[in-house]
Amino acid sequence: MKIHLLKLTCGLALLGAVLLPATVSAQIYVANNGDVGEYNANTGAQIGSGPLVSGLSVPSGIAILGNDLYVASGAGSSAVISEFNATTGVQIGSGPLVSGLTGQSGIVISGNNLYVENGGTIGEYNATTGARIGSGPLISSGPTDPMGLAISGNNLYFVGSSSIYEFNATTGVQIGSGPLVSGLSIPSGLVASGNDLFLASMMGGTITEYNATTGARIGSGPLVSGLISPNGLAISGNDLYVGAGNGTGIYEFDATTGAQIGSGPLVSGLSAAAGIVVEPEATPEPSTLALSVMGGLGSLLLYRRRK
């Protein structure tokens, strides 16, 4: 009896180990001086021996959907959006996904819709085909000197030289009669997480947090200060990633407290980081875990019958 109990205990311990979901570390993709590099979001280590994508012209905005990486590059009438395999770096399609732009400073993606800042307007495109959605821009009159986009749910946030505006991402109608946030000083990056907006300021070297519904500043001052020329923001869970040091590094901060994580840059050795996006940690699908559990139970029952 003791032997059977011991064997059953071992079997259950093995089953418990099967139940623990394995995770794949989050990854950071950085548009940097003609290239896109891929890095481990926990350690900052570069993935691969060189850039994931190279040969781009002035890459700026960057977005990810599943295993598809979208990169805005070029300037003026040569501005385009290209799509790449986020694992191999191979371009998807024989040319740009979206062309005919007049300049862009940011792209965001939600569902299968790609939103592109284009010369002071915002266009909406199908992320699979590149076809424009609608007969013209989703938003035809945005802020002057656009500096980036962010999206949360069905709300699209558009930042200009001194203000943040909020729009309905389906209709393009502005929410509110004026800016959501005003009185800004040279903003240089914007990212949304739930009901929070995080704004980078080039002039002040700060990251400030705002309520995405009311526009009220959260806290008595900046969440993060003392940065050198912050440019580009990304968030994953409670980790806030900031390009700073004149584009030479990526720094990580606690998005609640503003405390820096680590004693220095998470990623260093960059030359002109302009866009950052994070692919969250991956866990097995529930169906995969269920199959693992059933497999473990089946093995245990088969062992018992043979005895």
C-alpha positions in Angstrom: 0.0 0.0 0.0 2.8 2.4 0.9 4.4 1.7 -2.5 1.2 2.5 -4.4 0.8 5.7 -2.4 4.3 6.8 -3.2 3.8 6.1 -6.9 0.5 8.0 -6.9 2.1 10.9 -5.1 4.9 11.0 -7.7 2.3 10.9 -10.5 0.4 13.8 -9.0 3.6 15.8 -8.6 4.4 15.2 -12.2 0.9 16.3 -13.2 1.3 19.5 -11.1 4.4 20.3 -13.0 2.5 19.8 -16.3 -0.1 22.4 -15.1 2.5 25.2 -14.7 2.3 27.3 -17.9 5.6 28.1 -19.6 6.0 31.7 -20.7 8.0 33.3 -23.5 9.8 36.5 -22.5 8.4 39.8 -23.7 10.3 41.3 -26.6 11.1 44.9 -27.5 11.3 46.1 -31.1 13.2 49.4 -31.6 13.3 51.5 -34.8 16.9 52.8 -34.8 18.7 54.7 -37.5 17.6 52.6 -40.5 17.1 49.4 -38.7 14.7 47.5 -36.4 16.4 45.6 -33.5 14.8 43.0 -31.3 15.7 42.7 -27.6 14.7 40.7 -24.6 12.4 43.0 -22.5 13.6 41.4 -19.2 17.4 41.4 -19.8 17.8 43.9 -22.7 19.9 41.4 -24.5 19.8 41.6 -28.3 18.0 38.7 -30.0 20.0 37.6 -33.0 23.5 38.6 -34.1 22.3 41.8 -35.8 19.2 43.9 -36.7 16.0 42.1 -37.3 15.2 44.5 -40.2 17.8 46.7 -42.0 18.0 49.1 -44.9 15.0 51.3 -43.9 14.9 55.0 -44.6 14.3 57.1 -41.4 12.1 54.6 -39.5 9.8 56.3 -37.0 6.6 54.7 -35.9 6.4 51.0 -35.2 3.5 48.6 -34.2 2.9 44.9 -33.8 -0.1 42.6 -34.2 0.6 38.9 -33.5 3.7 38.0 -35.5 3.3 41.0 -37.9 5.5 44.0 -37.4 4.5 47.3 -39.0 7.1 50.0 -39.6 6.6 53.6 -40.8 9.6 54.9 -42.7 10.6 57.5 -45.2 9.9 61.2 -45.3 7.7 63.5 -47.3 6.1 61.9 -50.4 8.3 58.8 -50.0 6.8 57.9 -46.6 5.4 54.3 -46.4 4.2 51.6 -44.0 5.9 48.2 -44.5 5.0 44.9 -42.9 7.5 42.3 -41.7 7.5 38.9 -40.1 8.3 39.7 -36.4 10.3 36.4 -36.0 12.4 36.3 -39.2 12.4 40.0 -40.3 11.4 39.0 -43.8 9.2 41.6 -45.5 5.6 40.5 -46.2 4.6 41.3 -49.7 6.7 42.6 -52.6 6.5 46.3 -51.6 5.1 48.6 -48.9 1.7 47.7 -47.3 0.7 51.4 -47.5 2.2 54.1 -49.7 1.3 57.5 -51.1 1.7 59.1 -47.7 3.0 62.7 -47.2 4.9 62.1 -43.9 4.1 60.4 -40.7 5.1 60.6 -37.0 3.2 57.6 -35.5 1.2 54.5 -36.1 -0.9 52.4 -33.8 -2.9 49.2 -34.4 -6.2 47.9 -32.8 -7.8 44.7 -34.0 -7.1 44.6 -37.7 -7.1 48.4 -38.1 -4.0 50.4 -38.6 -4.1 54.1 -37.8 -1.5 56.3 -39.4 -0.6 59.9 -38.7 -0.1 61.5 -42.1 0.7 65.1 -42.6 -1.6 66.3 -39.8 -4.4 63.9 -40.6 -5.1 60.3 -39.4 -5.8 57.6 -42.0 -7.3 54.2 -41.2 -6.1 51.1 -43.1 -6.8 47.4 -43.2 -3.7 45.8 -41.5 -3.9 42.8 -43.8 -4.5 44.3 -47.2 -3.3 47.9 -46.7 -6.5 49.2 -48.2 -7.7 52.5 -46.9 -10.9 52.3 -44.8 -13.3 55.0 -45.9 -13.1 57.5 -48.8 -10.7 59.8 -47.1 -8.9 60.4 -43.8 -10.6 59.2 -40.6 -9.6 62.5 -39.0 -9.0 65.3 -41.5 -7.9 68.1 -39.1 -5.6 67.2 -36.3 -3.2 69.3 -34.1 -0.3 71.2 -35.6 3.1 69.6 -35.4 1.8 66.1 -34.7 4.1 64.1 -32.4 2.4 60.8 -32.1 -0.7 58.6 -31.6 -2.0 56.3 -28.9 -5.1 54.1 -28.7 -7.1 52.6 -25.8 -10.3 50.7 -26.6 -12.2 52.8 -29.1 -10.5 56.1 -28.1 -7.7 57.5 -30.3 -5.4 60.1 -28.8 -3.5 62.5 -31.1 -0.7 64.7 -29.6 0.5 68.0 -31.1 3.0 70.6 -30.1 1.0 71.7 -27.1 -2.1 69.6 -26.7 -3.6 66.1 -26.7 -6.9 65.6 -28.5 -9.2 62.6 -28.2 -11.3 61.1 -31.0 -13.7 58.2 -31.6 -11.6 55.6 -33.4 -14.6 54.4 -35.4 -16.2 57.6 -36.5 -13.3 60.0 -36.3 -15.5 62.5 -34.3 -13.6 64.5 -31.7 -14.6 63.8 -28.1 -15.0 67.1 -26.3 -15.1 70.6 -27.6 -11.4 71.2 -27.2 -8.2 69.5 -26.3 -8.2 66.8 -23.6 -4.8 68.1 -22.3 -3.3 71.5 -23.1 -0.3 73.6 -22.1 2.3 71.0 -23.1 5.9 71.8 -23.9 7.4 70.0 -26.9 5.9 66.5 -26.4 7.8 63.7 -27.9 5.9 60.5 -27.3 2.6 59.2 -26.1 1.3 55.8 -25.0 -2.0 54.6 -23.5 -2.7 51.8 -21.0 -6.3 51.4 -19.9 -7.4 54.7 -18.6 -3.9 56.2 -18.3 -1.9 58.3 -20.7 1.8 58.6 -20.5 3.4 61.6 -22.2 7.1 62.2 -22.9 8.3 65.8 -23.0 11.5 66.5 -24.9 11.9 70.0 -23.3 11.4 69.0 -19.7 13.0 65.5 -19.9 9.9 64.1 -18.2 7.2 61.5 -18.4 3.8 62.7 -17.1 0.7 60.6 -16.5 -2.8 61.8 -17.2 -6.3 60.4 -16.8 -7.4 59.4 -20.3 -11.0 60.3 -19.6 -10.7 63.7 -17.8 -7.3 64.8 -18.9 -6.3 65.5 -15.3 -2.7 65.0 -14.4 -2.1 62.1 -12.1 0.2 63.0 -9.2 1.6 66.4 -8.1 4.3 66.4 -10.8 5.9 64.2 -13.5 6.0 60.5 -13.0 9.6 60.4 -14.2 12.0 63.3 -14.5 15.7 63.9 -15.3 15.7 62.2 -18.7 17.8 63.4 -21.6 15.6 64.0 -24.7 13.1 61.3 -24.2 11.7 60.1 -27.5 9.4 57.1 -27.9 7.3 55.2 -25.3 6.0 51.7 -24.9 4.2 49.9 -22.1 3.6 46.3 -21.2 1.8 45.5 -18.0 3.3 47.7 -15.3 6.6 48.2 -17.2 7.1 51.5 -19.0 9.9 51.7 -21.6 11.4 55.0 -22.7 13.9 55.9 -25.4 16.2 58.5 -24.0 19.8 59.8 -23.9 19.4 61.4 -27.4 18.2 58.1 -28.7 21.1 56.0 -27.4 19.3 53.8 -24.9 16.0 52.3 -23.7 15.2 52.8 -20.0 12.6 50.8 -18.0 10.4 52.3 -15.2 7.7 51.1 -12.9 4.5 52.6 -14.5 2.9 53.1 -11.1 5.7 54.6 -9.0 8.0 56.0 -11.7 11.0 54.2 -10.1 13.7 53.1 -12.6 14.2 49.4 -13.0 17.9 48.7 -13.0 20.8 51.1 -12.5 21.2 52.0 -16.1 19.7 51.6 -19.6 18.0 48.3 -20.3 19.2 48.6 -23.9 22.3 50.6 -24.8 24.5 51.2 -27.8 21.7 52.7 -30.0 22.3 55.7 -32.2 18.8 57.2 -32.9 16.0 55.2 -31.3 12.7 56.7 -32.6 10.0 54.1 -32.1 9.5 51.3 -29.5 6.9 48.6 -29.3 6.7 45.6 -26.9 5.3 42.2 -27.6 4.0 40.9 -24.3 5.0 37.6 -22.7 3.2 34.6 -24.3 1.5 31.8 -22.4 0.0 28.6 -23.7 -3.6 28.7 -24.8 -6.1 27.2 -22.4 -6.8 24.3 -24.8 -3.1 23.5 -24.8 -3.0 23.3 -21.0 -6.2 21.2 -21.1 -4.6 18.7 -23.4 -1.5 18.6 -21.2 -3.6 17.9 -18.2 -5.6 15.1 -20.0 -2.3 13.6 -21.2 -1.0 13.5 -17.6 -4.2 11.9 -16.3 -4.2 9.4 -19.1 -0.6 8.3 -18.3 -1.4 8.0 -14.6 -4.5 5.9 -15.2 -2.7 3.6 -17.7 0.0 3.1 -15.2 -2.5 2.1 -12.5 -4.3 -0.4 -14.8 -1.1 -2.1 -15.7 -0.3 -2.6 -12.0 
